Structure formats: structure tokens, C-alpha cells
Amino acid sequence: MGRKYRKVVVGGTFDRLHLGHKALLRKAFEVGKYVYIGLTSDEMIREKPYADKILPYELRLKDLIKFFEVNGYSNYRVIKIHTAIGFADDMKSLEAIVVSEETYKGALIVNRAREEKGLRPLKIVTIGLVRSSLGPKISSSLIRAGLIDPFGRPLSSGNETPEGKAFKGQKRNTYGDTYGETEGADYSD
């Protein structure tokens, strides 16, 4: 099956890789032959909600790479970004940007920056938000606050560990996926 675009870009912090992140990344690989991922630097995230709980860049990078490996994605490059636009206004060969409903305005800013540099604007591929049972969307902020898990399920008192990361009787990795003693983690969903 051919991809619609040769080179696409997607960007984010990708902290506590959750179902929303995975949907965004899957869409990028669905529409693009080559996927460039802008991963925010530690310096960029200082003003985010619960910034002190955001995983360091190297761990977020490791989580992304593991997700790509488990899902068989190989045509990608992760690039550390230090601004919201990152490298998207410098790469002439990019054709599309993949965003969520929530980050659509960011794509418009990227396109404005590209046009100012004489580059073609990117086609914008938008996905819907992945809903949480607690609210309108799954977000890393809600996960960092200890309100939901990476699947969007609410965490209630007495059901989580002191770190707020697991339900009783189940172990969880940083992806929020459950695993047994010998099964290993499930990074696919």
C-alpha cells in the first residue's frame, strides 16, 4: 500500500506515551513513507503543567523508539527540538504535518513560518482527540497529575500505588501498559 506523502512531520513532548500519542504517531506512519518526529528538549518543557514530573528527554526518546520497534516502524528520524516550530520551517522536502484537533493551530504557525522562508506550506492531516473516561481527552498533564492512566481510565484513591502508576494486581511500565511476570510489556496499544 502506497503512502500519500513521502515525508511527514509530527512533534510533541510525548511524555507518558498514551493512546492519544499512539494514534497521532500511527496516523503519521499511515500517511507518510518517512516520518520525522520533533521531540521537545528538556528546556522546552519547563513551563508545562507538572513540568517537574515530565520524564527526561532520553527516557521519552527511549519510549518512542520502543513503540516504533514493537510496531514495526522503521522509516523515521527523531530530532530534538528547542522551539515549537523546530526544524519544520527548514526542511524543504517535508510535505505534510500530522496534528490533533488540539494542536491544529500549531500547524498553521509552522506553515506561516515556512511561507516566510519561501517554502511550500505543509498539508495538514488532523486526527480527533482520544477521549478519556474522566474528560474530553487523554492528556499527559492528567496522567502526571495522577488523575488518569495512559489508557484514559481514572485513578481512584486506594487503587493506585504510592507513585500513582499501577492498579492493584497489575504492573505497569512507563507506557501504562499492563504486563505479567513473564509476558513482557505491550507497547502496541
PyMOL commands that set and color helices and strands:
alter all, ss='L'
color gray80, all
select helices_A, chain A and resi 19-31+43-45+51-53+57-70+101-116+140-144
alter helices_A, ss='H'
color red, helices_A
select strands_A, chain A and resi 5-12+32-40+76-81+96-100+123-127+171-172+178-179
alter strands_A, ss='S'
color yellow, strands_A
deselect
rebuild
show_as cartoon
